[in-house]
Amino acid sequence: MEVSSSSSSAAAEVPHYFLCPISLEVMRDPVTLATGITYDRGSIERWLFTDGHATCPVTRRALSPDEMDATPNHTLRRLIQAWCAAHQVERFPTPRPPLDSSRVAALIDGGDAAAALRGIKAAAAESDRNRRCVASTPGAIEFLVSVITKHSKSSASSSSFMEMEAMLDLDSPKTPASSPAEDALGVLYSLKPSERTLSQILETNPEFLDTLTTVLRRPSYRSRTYGILLVKAMVSAAMDPSRLAAATSDLVAETVRVISDRVSAKAVKAALHVLCRLCPWGRNRVKAVEAGAVAAMVELLLDEGSHRRVAELAVVAVDHLCGCAEGRAELVAHPAGLAVVAKKAMRVSLAATESAVRALHAVARHSPTPAVLQEMLAVGVVAKLMLVLQVDVGEKARLRAKEMLKAHARAWKDSPCLQAHLKASYP
């Protein structure tokens, strides 16, 4: 590799030991792993923390968690800077010392909560290493939770809300000021707290889910996105069935509203995960139906622009909601309910097909009024069930489809989809 001189057209050959083994560029901030191999800090931190590897790229030796913190190679950095000066190559600026827990603790203990939040936010935005450092500093997570709890409660007053928004600088001239609660939410989410950390938050702050429910009511789409992402993390990893069953009607309703409002693609997907996680427990299905979840799912499925994973989660949610009479009634009452669920079978994924057939089976089994059966025939449900029988979509889905066709053969006997040799076998 060659580096052009800043004062002449001559080129200087760079010593190979100045090059990072990953990027093959001159190291700006050389650091050495426990294996003795030196890398540029940015490259090795991306390899270890962003890409999720736990090995030394050169030696392939597995690294323990304690060995992932690289040691600055000051000698090599001085050699590189001296070489740059001798060859009239622009010198790299001396890197700032990496963030450590003592600096994070000093920010928190400084007595100025707004300044501490600004400092932590700036540090967390810089690198994965800084985020890990913040997350591992005793008291940092508790500080962020306290900011979220305090300012989310006080933001009910619009005047105090505006005052709090003015506490922090604008992210950019075109972006409105974010509130302390929103900044703390963003930082907390970016830290990707472990399951153990999330459990500790709920143990020490049992009302934190109520706080996040308050966040979901706010007009800021950014706050609602961070809020629902944290709710998803908690219900997915840190809550046992008893806590899931005790989810408040407000939490379920606000989760549904995130979907209805299409807050953001990321937020909608997270809200669908939350809904699918909550529905099997307690009376959460009924709570969701009362909040308008069935209509929200149908509208989402009608949107042809929805991502495949979003459509799959929406069909799974409909399946859960059809586990109660209220959910089935809402699906049947919606003009496009049965049609869109049938349409998504065999068009999204095997999981979506199984959920769609299970939802239709619940309706056909528990709500088989003549009007419902005729609607299923008219909107293409019967045709889709016949197709399910002919394609390998899983044994359970085929058995449910066959059961429905046999159980309602008399009502559907005039369907052109039922082939003559199949009709003959029906009573």
NUTORZA-281082 format. One record per residue (C-alpha): residue in three letters; x negated, y negated, z negated. Coordinates in pm, whole numbers, padded with zeros to 5 digits, always signed. Each point is the difference from the previous one (the first is absolute). Example, Ala and Ser with C-alpha at 12.3 -4.5 7.8 and 13.67 -1.06 7.14 Angstrom:
<nodes>
ala-01230+00450-00780ser-00137-00344+00066
</nodes>
This chain:
<nodes>
met+00000+00000+00000glu-00119-00351+00075val+00085-00338-00153ser-00038-00317+00206ser-00221-00275-00138ser+00173-00327-00086ser-00284-00209+00150ser-00111+00192+00306ser+00119+00253+00251ala-00238+00257-00142ala+00156+00296-00177ala-00128+00166-00315glu+00030+00370-00062val+00173+00068-00331pro-00164+00259-00230his+00223+00305-00013tyr+00015-00003-00380phe+00170-00342+00015leu+00298+00157+00180cys+00306+00137-00176pro+00045+00371+00086ile+00373-00062+00046ser+00025-00324+00198leu-00352+00018+00154glu-00029-00374-00064val-00238-00194-00221met+00113+00032-00362arg+00126-00324-00153asp+00045+00143-00349pro-00194+00329-00031val+00112+00234-00277thr-00125+00346-00090leu+00212+00302-00093ala-00095+00264-00255thr-00121+00213+00294gly-00278-00255+00068ile+00144-00113+00335thr+00042-00376+00053tyr+00298-00149+00186asp+00150-00342+00057arg+00249-00061-00281gly+00290-00078+00232ser-00050+00317+00206ile-00039+00244-00288glu+00293-00147-00194arg+00224+00039+00305trp-00120+00361+00033leu+00060+00083-00366phe+00302-00205-00099thr+00190-00105+00312asp-00048+00324+00195gly+00016+00214-00314his-00318+00206+00044ala-00179+00132-00308thr-00332+00094+00157cys-00325-00167+00100pro+00029-00049+00380val-00362+00097+00067thr-00060+00287-00243arg+00366+00115-00014arg-00046+00056-00372ala+00319-00030-00205leu+00005-00301-00229ser+00157-00006-00345pro+00211-00307-00090asp-00291-00137-00206glu-00233+00026+00300met+00215-00208+00234asp-00121-00331-00143ala-00306-00081+00208thr-00304-00181-00142pro-00116-00324+00172asn-00336+00048+00176his-00155-00341-00069thr-00343+00101+00129leu+00131+00098+00341arg+00218-00311+00019arg-00306-00222-00064leu-00197+00189+00266ile+00280-00055+00252gln+00018-00370-00082ala-00380-00034+00026trp+00003+00176+00336cys+00276-00232+00124ala-00206-00304-00105ala-00320+00133+00162his+00175+00068+00331gln+00203-00321+00000val+00324+00199-00027glu+00289-00159-00185arg-00014+00121-00358phe+00299+00164-00159pro+00131-00192-00303thr-00068+00156-00338pro+00310+00204-00087arg+00203-00098-00298pro-00034+00233-00297pro+00277+00261+00009leu+00296-00040-00232asp-00027+00182-00331ser+00242+00070-00281ser-00154-00265-00226arg+00085-00274+00249val+00357+00126+00035ala+00033+00020-00380ala-00139-00354-00032leu+00267-00127+00240ile+00278+00168-00197asp-00133-00116-00338gly-00061-00355+00120gly+00334-00125-00124asp+00114-00142+00336ala+00244+00254+00148ala+00038-00188+00330ala-00377-00020+00051ala-00040+00366-00095leu+00264+00101+00251arg-00162-00208+00272gly-00340+00156-00072ile+00130+00356-00009lys+00201-00053+00319ala-00306-00137+00184ala-00223+00282-00125ala+00249+00273+00090ala+00038-00141+00351glu-00374+00031+00068ser-00062+00374-00004asp+00108+00344-00113arg-00283-00002-00250asn+00136-00311-00166arg+00347+00149-00017arg-00138+00312-00167cys-00191-00219-00242val+00312-00199-00092ala+00207+00318-00041ser-00259+00156-00232thr-00044-00310-00220pro+00182+00050-00334gly+00287-00245-00026ala+00011-00100+00369ile+00306+00208+00092glu+00175-00113-00321phe-00075-00362+00089leu+00157+00035+00345val+00305+00176-00144ser+00043-00274-00260val-00014-00270+00270ile+00261+00183+00208thr+00227+00053-00302lys-00032-00353-00134his+00046-00190+00323ser+00265+00228+00147lys+00220-00062-00303ser-00058-00375-00002ser+00055-00034+00375ala+00375+00006-00051ser-00024-00376-00035ser-00066-00156+00340ser-00184-00294-00151ser-00239+00217-00197phe-00037+00217+00311met-00120-00298+00202glu-00238-00102-00278met-00154+00345-00011glu-00041+00010+00378ala-00205-00318-00022met-00244+00158-00246leu-00192+00184+00270asp-00154-00128+00322leu+00158+00066+00336asp-00127+00311+00178ser-00008-00203+00320pro+00141-00332+00125lys+00278+00188+00177thr+00091+00233-00285pro+00225-00113-00285ala-00146+00012-00349ser+00039+00332-00176ser+00111+00023-00360pro-00219+00152-00273ala+00230+00303-00013glu-00035+00054+00374asp-00379-00030-00014ala-00018+00241-00292leu+00230+00244+00183gly-00222-00012+00307val-00317+00057-00198leu+00152+00282-00206tyr+00118+00178+00315ser-00339-00047+00171leu-00171+00172-00293lys+00192+00320+00084pro+00046+00101-00365ser-00040+00369-00074glu+00286+00216-00123arg-00146-00015-00349thr-00018-00381+00012leu+00360-00025+00122ser+00113+00231-00280gln-00182-00215-00255ile+00169-00313+00136leu+00342+00160-00048glu-00089+00129-00346thr-00124-00336-00127asn+00253-00207+00196pro+00320+00208+00029glu+00182-00306+00136phe-00240-00040+00293leu+00239+00168+00244asp+00263-00255-00104thr-00256-00270+00073leu-00057+00143+00347thr+00377+00009+00051thr+00002-00374-00073val-00280-00043+00255leu+00212+00177+00263arg+00272-00263-00047arg-00231-00289+00087pro+00031-00180+00334ser-00367+00055+00087tyr-00036+00291+00241arg-00367+00029-00098ser+00089+00045-00368arg+00269+00254+00087thr-00244+00196+00215tyr-00259+00019-00278gly+00276+00081-00249ile+00148+00292+00192leu-00348+00138+00077leu-00076+00008-00373val+00339+00158-00073lys-00079+00267+00259ala-00337+00071-00163met+00164+00035-00340val+00292+00223+00097ser-00223+00216+00219ala-00274+00071-00251ala+00066-00128-00346met+00364+00075-00090asp+00141+00326-00131pro+00356+00117+00088ser+00152-00147-00317arg-00129-00346+00091leu+00110+00041+00360ala+00350+00096-00113ala+00010-00308-00223ala-00067-00241+00289thr+00226-00304-00036ser+00274-00085+00246asp-00178-00330+00061leu-00322+00174+00106val+00187+00229+00238ala+00203-00292+00140glu-00306-00218+00057thr-00178+00288+00170val+00292+00036+00239arg+00000-00376+00059val-00366+00009+00104ile+00107+00243+00274ser+00308-00200+00100asp-00197-00325+00018arg-00281+00165+00202val-00250-00182-00221ser-00294+00145+00196ala-00083+00328+00168lys-00225+00097-00290ala+00260-00099-00259val+00281+00190+00174lys-00207+00316+00015ala-00093-00034-00368ala+00366-00061-00096leu+00105+00312+00190his-00260+00201-00192val+00135-00141-00327leu+00359+00081+00095cys-00086+00357+00100arg-00190+00045-00327leu+00279-00138-00219cys+00307+00157+00165pro-00041+00360-00123trp+00011-00108-00366gly+00293-00091-00222arg+00265-00223+00156asn-00242-00179+00226arg+00180+00124+00312val+00321-00167-00111lys-00187-00316-00098ala-00156-00013+00345val+00331+00056+00177glu+00162-00275-00205ala-00287-00229+00103gly+00074+00061+00369ala-00275+00250+00073val+00198+00204+00254ala+00075-00302+00219ala-00364-00112-00032met-00126+00343+00113val+00240+00015+00295glu-00100-00348+00117leu-00365+00098-00030leu+00058+00315+00207leu+00188-00199+00264asp-00310-00217+00049glu-00183+00172+00283gly-00309-00207-00079ser-00049+00163-00340his-00322+00190-00057arg+00032+00379+00013arg-00098+00036-00368val+00259-00261-00100ala+00270+00189+00193glu-00106+00326-00164leu+00020-00149-00351ala+00339-00156+00079val+00142+00339+00107val-00142+00160-00315ala+00166-00275-00205val+00335+00064+00173asp-00039+00368-00088his-00050-00092-00367leu+00297-00238+00002cys+00227+00268+00149gly-00067+00200-00315cys+00282-00195-00168ala+00363-00048+00106glu-00041-00378+00011gly-00288+00029+00245arg+00188+00236+00230ala+00304-00226-00002glu-00212-00302+00094leu-00173+00187+00283val+00332+00118+00145ala+00152-00346-00038his-00280-00170+00192pro+00089-00018+00372ala-00347+00115+00103gly-00089+00216-00301leu+00051+00357+00125ala-00107-00088+00354val-00337-00152-00089val-00089+00276-00246ala+00074+00263+00265lys-00197-00200+00256lys-00314-00001-00212ala-00003+00379-00032met-00275+00144+00223arg-00113-00350+00103val-00218-00107-00293ser-00165+00294-00175leu+00073+00346-00135ala+00050-00147-00347ala+00249-00254+00134thr+00184+00272+00193glu+00035+00215-00311ser+00122-00298-00206ala+00246-00107+00270val+00149+00349+00030arg+00021+00027-00379ala+00185-00334-00023leu+00246+00104+00273his+00043+00337-00173ala+00090-00177-00326val+00267-00203+00181ala+00139+00301+00189arg+00010+00208-00317his+00138-00249-00251ser+00200-00243+00218pro+00140+00210+00288thr+00320-00197+00065pro+00146+00032+00350ala-00096-00360+00073val-00360+00057-00106leu-00031+00320+00203gln+00141-00170+00309glu-00240-00288-00043met-00292+00242-00027leu+00113+00152+00327ala+00049-00338+00168val-00335-00157-00098gly-00216+00294+00101val-00061+00180-00330val+00124+00332+00140ala-00217-00035+00310lys-00305-00067-00217leu+00078+00302-00221met+00012+00221+00309leu-00339-00135+00103val-00141+00069-00346leu+00097+00366+00043gln-00198+00025+00322val-00323-00171-00109asp-00255+00098-00262val+00058-00272-00260gly-00025+00215-00312glu+00206+00289-00129lys+00187-00202-00265ala+00122-00257+00249arg+00114+00272+00241leu+00186+00186-00273arg+00183-00315-00109ala+00090-00084+00359lys+00132+00352+00058glu+00200-00012-00323met+00166-00327+00101leu+00086+00126+00348lys+00154+00319-00136ala+00189-00171-00283his+00165-00254+00233ala+00025+00203+00319arg+00378-00047+00019ala-00025-00378-00022trp-00278-00009+00257lys+00115+00284+00228asp+00075-00235+00291ser-00349-00149-00004pro-00173+00038+00338cys-00321+00055-00196leu+00114+00338-00129gln-00095+00246+00269ala+00248+00271+00094his-00204+00283-00143leu-00031-00185-00331lys+00372-00085-00011ala+00090+00362+00030ser-00179+00079-00326tyr+00193-00266-00194pro+00333+00079-00166
</nodes>
